[in-house]
Amino acid sequence: MSKRSSQTPAFWYDDVRVPLGARLLSAVYGSLSGLRRSLYLKGWLKRQHPGVPVIVVGNITAGGAGKTPLTISLVERLRAEGWSPGVASRGYGRDDSSAAMWVDFRSPADAAGDEPVLIAQRTGVRIRVDRDRAAAAKALAEAGCDLVICDDGLQHYKLARDIEIEVVDGRRRYGNGQLLPAGPLRELPERGARCDFRVVNVGAGGVGNGDTGFGEWPMRLLADQAQPMLGGRPRRLTSFSGQRVHAVAGIGDPERFFSMLRGFGIAVVPHAFADHHRYSAEDFEFGSRELPVLMTEKDAVKCTAFADDRHFSVPVRAELPEAFWVSLLDRLSGKARPYRNGAGANEGKLP
């Protein structure tokens, strides 16, 4: 595996003793986080609502769990149901994180963030990136969106919301169950239990990565093709079976991508990078240049400038039970009624 990866601490997910310093910092982090949330609960810090329904997608752990594929699926399904959704995002990894901007499929990832660019390329939906997600939501509503989906915003309490969806990594779950930096948690598990929906990423390509419990909705990330990054007809992943390939992943859990490829019988040479890693051509100097290079879509949007005919992007799509969509649409219909009846913005919810 590539030595260039930025691994999470071993004690987060393995049976390793947590250092004393991390435990002390975790107590401080928990106190400050709880104080901030309490200030919003008591109304001393004001929440803002854009006046259209708001769905927040997020997790209570640091790192990825499948939020972006779920956001794309939400956009596609809700648009098919007659909504005009927009997506609000912080846009992690941008050059100037303080600058708000509109994002489309032509936006450079270093200016807009890798995930917003990916969502734009897959859906063509209106996307606003802003550190202030409440301001982004307001801009989307003013631009004509009748629904805002906030990608990664559970802890952004300034934005009042109507529906919350927690996304959980089915393989790693909550790790050692401790708050940052002693563990992977941004908030305690009780916070996730207060969300309207808990979606569990159970695996990809037939690779099982966890089971669902009571009240949880399984999400599978499915992939079957590799798209040449220079354009052209996609190849089926089965066409790489029995071959060695370089697999590149700069996501929250790179092993999930590598395991998915191995599920197709592909001999993976893994190269894991930090989440939101900014790539350069030197990162792809693997020695055996004749091998194909397969990477996630999120990585591919940052590598177009130096890609060649060996480079492929592997798109995934989120699959959820139809009962999930029925439940979500029913909940959304009830939440949207006051807005459609002209009642105006409300304070939303704060679990």
C-alpha positions in Angstrom: 0.0 0.0 0.0 1.2 3.5 -0.8 3.1 5.1 2.0 1.6 8.4 1.0 -1.7 7.7 2.7 -2.7 9.5 5.9 -4.0 6.8 8.1 -6.4 7.4 11.0 -5.0 6.6 14.4 -4.9 2.9 15.1 -6.7 3.3 18.3 -9.8 4.7 16.6 -10.9 1.4 15.1 -8.5 -1.2 16.5 -8.1 -2.7 20.0 -5.3 -0.3 20.9 -4.9 1.8 24.0 -5.8 5.4 23.6 -3.0 7.8 24.6 -3.6 9.9 27.7 -3.1 13.1 25.8 -5.8 12.2 23.3 -8.2 11.3 26.1 -7.7 14.7 27.8 -8.2 16.6 24.6 -11.3 14.5 23.9 -12.8 15.7 27.2 -12.1 19.3 26.2 -13.6 18.8 22.7 -16.7 17.2 24.1 -17.3 20.1 26.5 -16.9 22.8 23.8 -19.0 20.8 21.3 -21.8 20.4 23.9 -21.6 24.1 24.9 -22.0 25.2 21.3 -25.0 22.9 20.7 -26.6 24.1 24.0 -26.3 27.8 22.8 -28.4 26.9 19.8 -30.8 24.9 21.7 -31.5 27.8 24.1 -31.7 30.3 21.3 -28.7 32.3 22.3 -27.2 31.5 18.9 -29.7 32.0 16.2 -30.5 29.4 13.5 -31.5 30.4 10.0 -33.9 28.7 7.7 -34.1 29.4 3.9 -37.9 29.1 3.7 -37.9 25.8 1.7 -37.6 22.3 3.1 -34.0 21.4 4.2 -32.6 17.8 4.2 -29.2 17.5 6.0 -27.0 14.5 5.1 -24.1 13.8 7.4 -22.4 11.6 9.9 -21.1 11.9 13.5 -17.7 10.3 12.7 -14.7 12.0 11.1 -14.2 10.8 7.5 -16.4 9.5 4.8 -19.2 7.0 5.0 -21.0 7.4 1.7 -22.6 10.8 2.0 -21.9 12.0 -1.5 -23.4 9.0 -3.3 -26.4 9.3 -1.1 -26.7 13.0 -1.9 -26.6 12.2 -5.6 -29.3 9.6 -5.2 -31.4 12.0 -3.3 -31.1 14.7 -6.0 -32.0 12.2 -8.7 -35.0 10.7 -6.9 -36.5 14.0 -5.6 -36.1 15.6 -9.0 -38.0 12.6 -10.5 -40.7 13.3 -7.9 -41.2 16.9 -9.2 -38.9 18.8 -6.8 -36.2 21.3 -7.9 -33.5 20.6 -5.4 -30.3 22.4 -4.8 -27.2 21.3 -2.9 -25.4 23.3 -0.2 -21.9 22.2 0.7 -18.8 23.6 2.4 -16.5 22.2 -0.3 -13.7 20.8 1.7 -10.2 21.2 0.3 -10.8 24.4 -1.6 -8.0 26.9 -2.2 -10.1 29.7 -0.6 -12.5 28.1 1.8 -13.9 31.5 2.8 -15.2 32.4 -0.7 -18.7 31.4 -1.6 -19.3 30.3 -5.2 -21.7 28.5 -7.6 -20.4 25.2 -8.9 -21.1 23.5 -12.2 -19.5 20.6 -14.1 -16.7 22.9 -15.4 -15.6 24.2 -12.0 -12.1 23.3 -11.0 -11.9 21.0 -8.0 -9.3 23.1 -6.3 -11.6 26.1 -6.3 -14.9 24.3 -5.7 -14.0 21.1 -3.8 -14.0 17.6 -5.1 -17.4 16.5 -3.9 -19.4 19.5 -5.2 -17.7 19.1 -8.6 -18.6 15.4 -8.6 -22.2 16.1 -7.7 -22.4 18.7 -10.4 -21.0 16.4 -13.1 -23.3 13.6 -12.1 -26.6 15.6 -11.7 -26.3 19.1 -13.2 -28.1 20.4 -10.1 -27.6 23.9 -8.7 -24.8 23.8 -6.1 -23.6 26.5 -3.8 -20.4 26.1 -1.7 -20.0 28.3 1.3 -18.5 27.8 4.8 -21.8 29.2 6.0 -24.2 26.5 4.9 -27.2 28.7 6.0 -26.1 31.4 3.6 -25.7 28.7 0.9 -29.2 27.4 1.5 -30.6 30.9 1.3 -28.9 31.5 -2.0 -30.3 28.3 -3.4 -33.8 29.2 -2.3 -33.5 32.7 -3.9 -32.2 31.0 -7.1 -35.5 29.1 -7.4 -34.8 25.8 -5.6 -37.8 24.5 -3.7 -35.7 22.1 -1.6 -32.2 22.2 -0.2 -30.0 19.2 0.4 -27.0 20.0 2.7 -24.1 17.6 2.0 -22.3 17.0 5.3 -24.0 19.4 7.7 -25.2 17.6 10.8 -22.9 19.7 13.0 -23.6 23.0 11.2 -26.3 24.0 13.6 -26.7 27.5 12.2 -28.7 26.0 9.4 -32.1 25.0 10.6 -33.3 21.8 9.1 -36.5 19.7 8.6 -35.1 16.2 8.0 -31.8 14.7 9.1 -30.2 11.6 7.6 -27.2 10.1 9.4 -24.9 8.0 7.2 -23.0 5.2 8.9 -20.0 3.1 7.7 -21.3 -0.4 8.1 -17.8 -1.9 8.4 -16.3 0.5 10.9 -19.4 1.9 12.6 -18.4 4.3 15.5 -15.0 2.7 16.1 -14.0 2.9 19.8 -17.0 5.1 20.6 -14.9 8.0 21.8 -14.9 11.7 20.8 -12.2 13.3 18.8 -9.2 13.0 19.0 -9.4 9.9 21.2 -11.9 8.4 18.7 -13.6 9.1 15.4 -16.7 10.7 16.9 -17.6 14.3 16.3 -20.6 13.8 18.6 -21.8 11.0 20.8 -24.0 8.1 19.3 -27.1 9.5 21.0 -26.9 12.4 18.5 -27.2 10.0 15.6 -30.2 8.3 17.2 -32.1 11.6 17.1 -31.8 11.8 13.3 -34.9 11.0 11.2 -33.2 8.3 9.2 -30.0 6.2 9.7 -28.6 4.9 6.5 -25.9 2.2 6.8 -23.4 1.8 4.0 -23.3 -2.0 3.8 -20.9 -2.5 1.0 -20.2 -2.3 -2.7 -20.1 -4.7 -5.6 -21.4 -7.6 -3.6 -18.8 -7.1 -0.8 -20.5 -7.2 2.6 -19.4 -4.6 5.0 -21.8 -4.8 7.9 -25.4 -5.6 8.7 -28.3 -3.3 9.6 -30.1 -3.2 12.8 -33.6 -2.1 13.9 -34.6 1.2 12.3 -31.6 1.3 10.0 -31.8 1.5 6.2 -29.2 -0.4 4.1 -27.4 1.4 1.3 -25.3 -0.5 -1.3 -22.8 1.3 -3.5 -22.9 -0.5 -6.8 -20.3 -0.3 -9.6 -20.0 -2.2 -12.8 -18.0 0.0 -15.2 -14.8 2.0 -15.5 -14.9 5.2 -17.5 -11.7 6.2 -19.5 -10.7 9.6 -18.2 -9.7 10.7 -21.7 -13.2 9.9 -22.9 -14.5 7.0 -24.9 -16.6 3.9 -24.2 -16.6 2.6 -20.7 -15.2 -0.8 -19.9 -17.0 -3.3 -17.7 -15.1 -4.0 -14.5 -15.3 -7.7 -15.2 -13.0 -7.0 -18.1 -10.2 -6.3 -15.6 -10.7 -9.7 -13.8 -7.4 -11.6 -13.4 -5.4 -8.5 -14.2 -3.2 -6.4 -11.9 -4.2 -2.8 -11.6 -3.1 0.2 -9.6 -6.1 1.3 -7.4 -6.1 4.8 -6.1 -8.4 6.1 -3.4 -8.3 9.3 -1.4 -11.5 8.8 0.5 -12.5 8.3 4.2 -12.1 4.5 3.9 -9.9 3.5 1.0 -10.1 -0.2 1.8 -13.8 -0.1 0.8 -12.9 0.8 -2.8 -10.1 -1.8 -2.9 -12.4 -4.5 -1.6 -15.0 -3.7 -4.1 -12.5 -4.1 -7.0 -11.2 -7.4 -5.5 -14.8 -8.6 -5.6 -14.6 -8.5 -9.4 -11.5 -10.7 -9.3 -9.1 -7.8 -10.0 -5.6 -8.1 -8.6 -5.4 -4.7 -6.8 -2.1 -2.9 -6.1 -3.6 -0.4 -3.5 -2.5 3.2 -3.2 -4.4 4.9 -0.3 -4.2 8.7 0.1 -5.7 11.1 2.7 -9.3 12.1 2.2 -9.5 15.1 -0.1 -5.9 14.6 -1.2 -4.7 17.1 -3.8 -3.0 15.0 -6.5 0.0 15.7 -8.7 1.4 13.7 -11.6 4.2 12.5 -9.2 1.6 10.7 -7.1 1.1 8.3 -10.0 4.8 7.4 -10.5 4.2 3.8 -9.5 7.1 2.2 -11.5 5.0 -0.3 -13.4 3.5 2.3 -15.8 1.9 -0.3 -18.1 -0.7 -1.2 -15.6 -4.2 0.4 -15.7 -5.0 2.9 -12.9 -8.5 2.7 -11.4 -9.7 5.5 -9.1 -12.8 6.7 -7.4 -14.8 9.4 -9.1 -14.0 11.8 -6.3 -10.3 11.3 -7.0 -10.7 11.5 -10.8 -12.2 15.0 -10.8 -8.8 16.2 -9.4 -6.6 14.3 -11.9 -8.0 15.3 -15.4 -5.0 17.6 -16.1 -2.5 14.7 -16.2 -4.6 11.6 -16.9 -3.6 9.4 -19.8 -5.2 6.4 -21.5 -4.3 4.2 -18.6 -6.5 6.1 -16.1 -10.1 5.1 -15.4 -12.7 6.5 -13.1 -15.0 4.1 -11.4 -18.5 5.6 -10.8 -20.8 4.2 -8.0 -24.5 4.5 -7.5 -26.4 4.2 -4.3 -29.1 1.6 -4.0 -31.6 1.9 -1.2 -34.9 0.0 -0.5 -38.0 1.4 -2.1 -39.5 1.5 1.4 -36.8 4.1 2.4 -38.0 6.4 -0.4 -41.6 5.9 0.5 -40.9 6.8 4.1 -38.7 9.8 3.1 -41.2 11.2 0.7 -44.0 10.8 3.2 -42.0 12.7 5.8 -41.0 15.4 3.3 -44.6 15.9 2.3 -45.6 16.6 5.8 -42.7 19.0 6.4 -43.2 20.8 3.1 -46.9 21.5 3.6 -46.4 24.8 5.6 -44.1 26.2 3.0 -46.4 25.3 0.1 -49.3 26.9 1.9 -47.4 30.1 2.2 -46.7 29.9 5.9 -43.1 31.0 5.3 -39.9 29.9 7.0 -39.9 28.2 10.4 -37.2 27.5 12.8 -36.7 24.0 11.6 -35.5 21.3 14.0 -32.5 21.0 16.2 -32.4 17.5 17.7 
